[in-house]
Amino acid sequence: MTMAPELVMDVLGALCLLGGAVFALAAALGLVRFPGPLTRMHAATKPAVFGLLLVLAGVSLTLRDPKVITLLTLAVLLQVMTAPVSGHLVSRTAHRTGQWDRERIGIDQLAEDQADDADNTPT
């Protein structure tokens, strides 16, 4: 008993859509439930981006149109390029304004870098 390739791609697309929805839900719950901006930033970037990638893969597997796949590839590239930058900016802003939990951080590399920069600033 063989399955048609279209049926296999539809099932894989549905599984990708379901997985992406689960990751998007996990990201949303992380944004609501996590205590500080650094942990919320993690929830906003990693599972949200992976969930979006799965959803877009599911859509491309289901539709199978070259125009749609090209547009979804562009969306994936833009998301993968911008999510780390926005997460980095959120974490630096939280650090500079003091809105993060110092007791839960083992190593504060940004403070060490800022101290090195202050020592090397010409006067």
C-alpha positions as CSV (number, residue, x, y, z in Angstrom):
1,M,0.0,0.0,0.0
2,T,1.6,3.2,-1.2
3,M,0.6,6.7,-0.2
4,A,0.4,9.5,-2.7
5,P,3.2,12.1,-2.4
6,E,0.6,14.9,-2.1
7,L,-1.0,13.1,0.9
8,V,2.4,12.7,2.6
9,M,3.2,16.4,2.0
10,D,-0.2,17.4,3.4
11,V,0.3,15.3,6.5
12,L,3.8,16.7,7.0
13,G,2.5,20.2,6.5
14,A,-0.3,19.7,9.0
15,L,2.3,18.3,11.6
16,C,4.5,21.3,11.0
17,L,1.6,23.7,11.4
18,L,0.6,21.9,14.7
19,G,4.2,22.0,15.9
20,G,4.6,25.6,15.1
21,A,1.3,26.5,16.9
22,V,2.6,24.6,20.0
23,F,5.9,26.6,19.9
24,A,4.1,29.9,19.4
25,L,1.8,29.0,22.4
26,A,4.9,28.3,24.5
27,A,6.4,31.6,23.5
28,A,3.3,33.4,24.4
29,L,3.0,31.7,27.8
30,G,6.7,32.5,28.4
31,L,6.1,36.2,27.7
32,V,3.3,36.2,30.2
33,R,4.7,34.0,32.9
34,F,8.5,34.5,33.0
35,P,9.7,37.0,35.7
36,G,12.2,39.3,34.1
37,P,13.0,40.9,30.8
38,L,15.9,38.6,30.0
39,T,13.9,35.5,30.4
40,R,11.0,37.1,28.5
41,M,13.4,38.0,25.7
42,H,14.5,34.4,25.5
43,A,10.8,33.3,25.2
44,A,10.1,36.0,22.6
45,T,13.0,35.0,20.3
46,K,13.8,31.3,20.4
47,P,10.5,29.4,20.5
48,A,8.6,32.2,18.6
49,V,11.1,32.1,15.7
50,F,11.1,28.3,15.6
51,G,7.3,28.2,15.8
52,L,7.1,30.7,12.9
53,L,9.6,28.6,10.9
54,L,7.5,25.5,11.4
55,V,4.3,27.3,10.5
56,L,5.8,28.6,7.3
57,A,7.3,25.2,6.4
58,G,3.8,23.7,7.0
59,V,2.2,26.3,4.7
60,S,4.8,25.7,2.0
61,L,4.3,21.9,2.2
62,T,0.6,22.3,2.0
63,L,0.3,24.9,-0.8
64,R,3.3,23.8,-2.9
65,D,3.3,26.9,-5.0
66,P,6.7,28.4,-6.1
67,K,5.5,32.0,-5.6
68,V,4.3,31.2,-2.1
69,I,7.5,29.3,-1.2
70,T,9.6,32.2,-2.4
71,L,7.6,34.7,-0.3
72,L,7.8,32.4,2.7
73,T,11.5,32.0,2.3
74,L,11.9,35.8,2.3
75,A,9.8,35.9,5.5
76,V,12.0,33.2,7.1
77,L,15.2,35.0,6.2
78,L,14.0,38.3,7.6
79,Q,12.8,36.7,10.8
80,V,16.1,34.8,11.3
81,M,18.1,38.0,10.7
82,T,16.0,40.4,12.9
83,A,15.1,38.3,15.9
84,P,18.6,38.0,17.4
85,V,19.1,41.8,16.9
86,S,15.9,42.7,18.7
87,G,16.7,40.2,21.5
88,H,20.1,41.7,21.9
89,L,18.7,45.2,22.1
90,V,16.1,44.2,24.6
91,S,18.7,42.6,26.8
92,R,21.2,45.5,26.6
93,T,18.4,47.9,27.4
94,A,17.3,45.9,30.4
95,H,20.9,45.7,31.6
96,R,21.5,49.4,31.3
97,T,18.3,50.5,33.0
98,G,18.8,48.0,35.8
99,Q,15.6,46.0,35.1
100,W,17.1,42.6,35.4
101,D,17.7,40.2,38.3
102,R,21.3,40.4,39.4
103,E,21.0,37.5,41.8
104,R,20.1,35.0,39.2
105,I,23.0,35.9,36.8
106,G,26.2,34.0,37.3
107,I,28.5,36.0,35.1
108,D,27.8,39.6,34.0
109,Q,29.9,39.9,30.9
110,L,28.3,43.2,29.8
111,A,29.3,44.8,33.1
112,E,32.8,43.5,32.6
113,D,32.9,44.9,29.1
114,Q,31.6,48.3,30.2
115,A,34.2,48.4,33.0
116,D,37.0,47.6,30.4
117,D,35.6,50.3,28.1
118,A,35.6,52.9,31.0
119,D,39.2,52.0,31.8
120,N,40.3,52.4,28.2
121,T,38.5,55.7,27.6
122,P,40.9,58.5,26.8
123,T,40.6,61.6,29.0
